[in-house]
Amino acid sequence: MASVTEAWARIEDWMGRHTPRSAAVLAPAAAPSAITAAEVELELVFPAELVESLRRHDGLTEWANVLPEAAPLSVAGIVEHYQARMDIAEDVDGFTPHGPEAEPWWHELWLPFAASDGDSQVIDLRPGPGYARVGVAPHDNPGDFSEAWPSLGAYLTNVADALETSGAVGAWHPYLTVGDELWWSLAGETELNGEPLRPAPPR
């Protein structure tokens, strides 16, 4: 499996050639001290691949549809999003799984790394064979790891592969808007807000 840094380099290279406007919103690296402070505040050890990703890009400088599921969070965004989920879960019985095979709405060992419209992409820090897998914690349903990636590196590598081959990440396919910005949508989508989308070109 390629490293997170290698996956980001491939994503950046593709975006630089085909959608420089989207590439421009990738934030610079997070400071190691900021990551350490976040770990202390949340009382969690960030997995190595998340640290590697944040040392490449500390989220985005403004919202953009650069990843298929949700926008990558900054270190500060991770802290804010985690704390908000913890507060809400405590108020709505969100830590309790409702069913023998069900996930809870939230778990204190889920670490968000991306978010969109209240939904979270999370890294599962629970000990065991699923450690560091990437799943989804929707805002209105229990967490879901049924189509999990085994790691953040695997997820970002899938993104890079999809961009370079005009492929897909799960159900999501890359497109370009009329303004040459990257946009992920379902197969066969032809419009965004009444304006045409075109399939993103391969490498």
Salt bridges, closest charged atoms under 4 A:
GLU12 OE1 - ARG56 NH2 2.76
GLU12 OE2 - HIS57 NE2 2.57
ASP13 OD2 - ARG17 NH2 2.88
ASP13 OD2 - ARG203 NH1 3.27
ASP93 OD2 - HIS98 NE2 3.54
GLU103 OE1 - ARG126 NH1 3.01
GLU103 OE2 - ARG133 NH2 3.69
GLU108 OE1 - HIS107 ND1 3.99
ASP119 OD1 - HIS139 ND1 2.72
ASP124 OD1 - ARG126 NE 2.85
ASP124 OD2 - ARG133 NE 3.04
ASP140 OD2 - HIS139 NE2 3.75
ASP161 OD1 - ARG10 NH2 2.53
GLU164 OE1 - ARG10 NH2 2.71
GLU164 OE2 - ARG203 NH1 3.40
ASP180 OD1 - ARG198 NH2 2.27
